[in-house]
Amino acid sequence: MDRWVAGAIAKINADAHRSADTHLFKLPISRLGDVDIYLKDESTHPTGSLKHRLARSLFLYALCNGRIKEGTTIIEASSGSTAVSEAYFARMIGVPFVAVVPESTAQSKIRLIEFYGGQTHFVASAPEMHGTSIELAKSIGGYFMDQFTYAERATDWRGNNNIAESIFRQMECEPHPIPAMLVMSAGTGGTSATLGRYIRYKGYDTELTVVDPENSVFFDSYQTGDRSMTSDTSSRIEGIGRPKVENSFQPGVIDQMIKVPDAASVATMLWLEKTIGRRAGASTGTNLWGALQVARKMNAANRSGSIITLLCDSGERYLDTYYDPEWVGSQFGDIRPYTEDLEGWMS
């Protein structure tokens, strides 16, 4: 093996060994009855989001497949968090990094990309990211990491320390150790693919619900089986939802999908802060809204059990958007109906 490549792989593996697992904590919701909801807090990774796991896997996958050499410029299409994490790993192994991001990406994410030594190339909207990334990589002789194609294959869902294995290990001492449901939103579809495959591989009696925001085609594609569907609009929930069905999206491992209104995602994100005293991003709101709908159905059916979902990233990245009431009003309108529904869980 090339000595530089071997050294790069060793650096990334050493970083993984230095990193502790992320916490799994139970939500204190009085009206859940014998249904428990847990959040796995992926915001505690070194780069602050679930995408840290993905970026590590993508770099190792590309290095071991001979796609990255010394001096190779890495290009990625991202709404922000994946680019932050990939910039971190690019700096670690000493290669240039360029993120192709929508103009609407939170400024805090842009600053983090640049903090880790990355550059940004802006496009008007999400549908333009993929094509622009291909052309940019071709023009400078770089490598397009392409998270939306390789996410589901870069992670070894059978091996140790993937997110699914971590969840089930952390649940071993809980009242309902084998979850009734895992709830996950889809950006690339890589995490939902990992969760669904691991459930089947281990033979667990657990179902997988995937939640999808507005302006995303994943839900409609799942309902119809049509993978050619596209949309001209971008998701308003950063990090999840796509205008086309990405290669990493694997509907065959999903048991059901729920379409979540964007206003509900934002309302749930804000409600979560009041509930646990911590800020999360809007994609966490999407996840938790879906988990609460599952819990409501389980209560109605007099079922007990546990539901696991993810806290994807910190809300500190969105202070100028999702946590700005004026911005929320202009983008999503009145979120009070969803807020009132959520407050009913605590009364």
C-alpha positions in Angstrom: 0.0 0.0 0.0 1.1 3.6 -0.7 2.8 4.9 2.5 0.8 8.1 2.4 -2.5 6.3 2.1 -1.5 3.9 5.0 -0.7 6.9 7.1 -3.9 8.7 6.3 -5.9 5.6 7.3 -4.0 5.2 10.5 -4.7 8.9 11.4 -8.5 8.4 10.9 -8.5 5.2 12.8 -6.6 6.8 15.7 -9.2 9.6 15.8 -12.0 7.0 16.1 -10.2 5.3 19.0 -9.9 8.6 20.8 -13.6 9.3 20.4 -16.1 8.1 23.0 -19.5 6.8 22.1 -22.4 9.3 22.1 -25.0 9.3 24.9 -28.4 7.8 24.8 -30.9 9.6 27.1 -34.5 9.1 28.0 -37.0 11.9 27.5 -38.9 13.0 30.6 -42.4 13.0 29.1 -45.2 12.3 31.7 -47.9 11.2 29.3 -46.1 8.5 27.4 -47.3 5.8 29.8 -45.3 2.6 29.4 -43.8 3.9 26.2 -40.2 5.3 26.5 -38.6 7.6 24.0 -34.8 7.9 23.8 -32.6 10.3 21.9 -29.1 9.3 20.8 -27.1 12.6 21.1 -25.0 12.7 17.9 -24.1 16.4 18.6 -21.3 15.3 20.9 -19.0 14.1 18.1 -15.9 16.2 17.5 -17.5 18.0 14.6 -20.9 18.3 16.3 -23.2 16.1 14.3 -24.3 12.7 13.1 -22.4 13.3 9.9 -19.1 12.8 11.7 -19.7 9.0 11.5 -20.5 9.3 7.8 -17.5 11.4 6.9 -15.1 9.0 8.7 -16.7 6.1 6.8 -16.6 7.9 3.4 -12.9 8.8 3.8 -11.9 5.3 4.8 -14.0 3.9 1.9 -12.4 6.2 -0.6 -8.8 5.7 0.7 -9.1 1.9 0.7 -10.6 2.0 -2.8 -7.7 4.0 -4.1 -9.7 7.1 -4.8 -7.7 9.5 -2.6 -4.0 10.0 -3.0 -1.6 12.5 -1.5 -2.7 16.0 -2.7 -6.1 14.9 -4.0 -8.7 17.7 -3.7 -11.9 16.4 -2.1 -15.2 17.8 -3.4 -18.5 17.2 -1.6 -22.1 18.2 -2.2 -23.6 19.1 1.2 -26.2 21.2 3.0 -23.5 21.9 5.6 -23.0 19.3 8.3 -21.4 16.6 6.1 -19.1 19.3 4.7 -18.1 20.4 8.2 -17.1 16.8 9.1 -15.4 16.1 5.8 -13.4 19.3 6.1 -12.2 18.1 9.5 -11.0 14.8 8.1 -9.5 16.4 5.0 -7.4 18.7 7.3 -6.4 15.7 9.4 -4.8 13.8 6.5 -3.6 17.0 4.7 -5.7 17.2 1.5 -7.6 20.2 0.2 -11.4 20.3 0.5 -14.2 22.1 -1.3 -17.8 22.0 -0.2 -20.6 22.7 -2.8 -23.4 24.1 -0.7 -26.7 25.9 -1.2 -26.7 29.6 -0.6 -29.3 29.1 2.2 -26.8 27.1 4.3 -26.5 28.4 7.8 -23.6 30.8 8.2 -22.4 29.0 11.3 -21.8 25.9 9.2 -19.9 27.9 6.6 -17.7 29.3 9.3 -17.0 25.8 10.6 -16.1 24.5 7.1 -13.6 27.4 6.8 -12.4 26.8 10.3 -11.3 23.3 9.4 -9.5 24.6 6.3 -12.2 23.9 3.7 -13.5 26.2 0.9 -17.1 26.7 -0.1 -18.6 26.9 -3.6 -22.2 28.1 -3.5 -25.1 27.1 -5.7 -28.6 28.6 -5.7 -30.4 25.4 -4.5 -30.0 21.8 -3.6 -30.9 20.3 -7.0 -27.8 22.0 -8.5 -25.3 20.5 -6.0 -24.6 17.2 -7.6 -24.0 18.3 -11.2 -21.9 21.2 -10.0 -19.8 18.9 -7.8 -19.1 16.6 -10.8 -18.1 19.4 -13.0 -15.9 21.0 -10.3 -14.1 17.8 -9.6 -13.5 17.2 -13.3 -12.2 20.7 -13.9 -9.5 20.6 -11.1 -8.8 16.8 -11.2 -10.3 16.3 -7.8 -12.4 13.5 -6.3 -16.1 13.9 -5.7 -16.9 12.1 -2.5 -20.6 11.8 -3.4 -22.2 11.1 0.0 -25.6 10.6 -1.6 -24.3 7.6 -3.6 -21.8 6.0 -1.2 -23.3 6.6 2.3 -25.1 3.2 2.4 -22.1 1.2 1.2 -19.3 3.0 3.1 -20.6 2.0 6.6 -20.2 -1.6 7.6 -23.6 -2.3 9.1 -22.5 -5.8 10.3 -19.3 -4.6 12.1 -18.6 -3.1 15.5 -19.2 0.6 16.4 -21.8 1.5 13.8 -24.7 3.5 15.1 -27.1 0.7 15.2 -24.9 -1.6 17.2 -24.3 1.2 19.6 -28.0 1.8 20.1 -28.8 -1.8 20.9 -25.8 -2.2 23.2 -26.8 1.0 25.2 -30.4 -0.2 25.6 -29.4 -3.5 27.2 -30.3 -2.4 30.8 -33.5 -0.5 30.0 -37.0 -1.7 30.8 -37.7 -2.4 27.1 -34.2 -3.3 25.9 -35.2 -4.3 22.3 -36.8 -1.2 20.8 -40.3 -1.4 19.3 -39.3 1.3 16.8 -36.3 3.2 15.5 -37.2 6.6 13.9 -34.8 8.2 11.5 -35.0 11.0 8.9 -33.3 10.6 5.5 -30.7 12.9 4.0 -28.5 10.5 2.0 -30.5 7.5 3.4 -27.2 6.0 4.6 -28.1 6.0 8.3 -31.6 4.5 7.8 -30.0 1.8 5.6 -27.5 1.0 8.3 -30.3 0.8 11.0 -32.7 -1.3 8.8 -30.0 -3.7 7.7 -28.6 -4.2 11.2 -32.1 -4.9 12.6 -32.6 -7.7 10.0 -29.0 -9.0 10.4 -29.5 -9.5 14.1 -33.1 -10.7 13.8 -34.5 -8.1 16.2 -38.3 -7.6 16.5 -37.8 -3.9 15.8 -39.4 -1.8 13.1 -37.9 1.2 11.3 -39.9 4.3 10.6 -38.3 6.9 8.3 -39.6 10.5 8.5 -39.4 12.9 5.6 -39.8 16.7 5.5 -41.7 18.8 2.9 -40.1 19.4 -0.5 -38.5 15.9 -0.4 -39.3 13.0 -2.8 -38.3 10.1 -0.5 -41.8 9.7 1.0 -43.6 9.7 -2.4 -41.0 7.4 -3.9 -41.5 5.0 -1.1 -45.3 5.1 -1.5 -45.2 4.6 -5.3 -42.0 2.6 -5.8 -40.9 5.2 -8.4 -37.2 6.0 -8.0 -37.2 8.5 -10.9 -39.1 11.2 -9.0 -37.6 14.6 -8.8 -38.5 18.0 -7.4 -37.5 21.6 -8.3 -37.6 22.8 -4.7 -35.2 22.3 -1.8 -35.9 21.0 1.7 -36.3 23.8 4.3 -35.1 21.4 7.0 -31.3 21.5 6.7 -29.6 18.1 6.4 -32.6 16.0 5.4 -34.9 15.6 2.5 -33.8 15.5 -1.1 -35.1 16.7 -4.5 -34.3 13.3 -6.1 -34.2 9.7 -4.9 -30.5 9.2 -3.9 -28.7 5.9 -4.5 -28.1 5.4 -0.8 -31.9 5.5 0.0 -32.9 1.9 0.5 -36.7 1.5 0.8 -36.5 -2.2 1.2 -35.3 -2.0 4.8 -38.0 0.5 5.9 -41.2 -0.6 7.5 -43.1 2.7 7.2 -42.6 6.4 6.3 -44.2 9.5 7.8 -44.4 12.9 6.1 -43.7 15.6 8.7 -44.9 19.2 8.1 -41.9 21.6 8.3 -43.7 23.7 10.8 -44.1 20.7 13.1 -40.4 20.0 12.8 -39.5 23.5 14.0 -42.2 23.5 16.7 -40.9 20.2 18.0 -37.3 21.5 18.0 -38.3 24.5 20.1 -40.5 22.3 22.4 -37.5 19.9 23.0 -35.4 22.9 24.2 -38.1 23.6 26.8 -38.2 20.0 27.8 -34.6 19.2 28.2 -32.9 22.6 28.3 -30.8 21.9 25.2 -31.0 23.2 21.6 -31.0 20.8 18.6 -31.4 21.4 14.9 -34.7 21.1 13.0 -33.9 17.6 11.6 -34.1 16.5 15.3 -37.5 18.1 15.4 -38.5 16.0 12.4 -37.3 12.8 14.1 -39.0 13.6 17.4 -42.3 14.6 15.9 -42.3 11.2 14.1 -41.4 9.4 17.3 -44.2 11.1 19.2 -46.7 10.0 16.5 -45.5 6.4 16.9 -45.9 6.7 20.7 -49.4 8.0 20.3 -50.4 5.0 18.2 -48.7 2.6 20.6 -50.6 4.2 23.5 -53.9 3.9 21.6 -53.2 0.2 21.1 -52.2 -0.3 24.7 -48.7 -1.3 23.6 -45.6 -0.8 25.8 -42.1 -0.5 24.5 -39.3 1.8 23.6 -38.7 4.2 20.7 -35.3 5.4 19.7 -34.5 8.4 17.6 -31.6 10.8 17.0 -30.5 14.2 18.1 -28.6 15.0 14.9 -26.8 18.2 15.7 -26.7 21.2 18.0 -29.1 24.0 17.7 -26.3 26.5 18.2 -25.7 26.2 14.5 -29.1 27.7 13.7 -29.4 30.7 16.0 -29.9 33.0 13.1 -32.6 30.8 11.4 -34.7 28.2 13.3 -34.2 30.0 16.6 -35.1 33.4 15.3 -38.9 33.9 15.7 -39.2 36.4 12.9 -37.3 34.2 10.4 -39.5 31.2 11.4 -42.6 33.2 10.9 -41.5 34.3 7.4 -40.5 30.8 6.4 -43.1 28.6 8.0 -46.0 30.7 9.1 -47.9 30.0 12.3 -46.4 27.0 14.2 -48.7 27.4 17.2 -51.1 24.6 16.4 -48.2 22.1 16.5 -46.8 23.8 19.7 -50.2 23.4 21.4 -50.3 19.7 20.4 -46.8 19.2 21.8 -47.6 20.9 25.1 -50.4 18.3 25.6 -47.7 15.7 26.1 -46.5 17.5 29.3 -49.9 18.5 30.8 
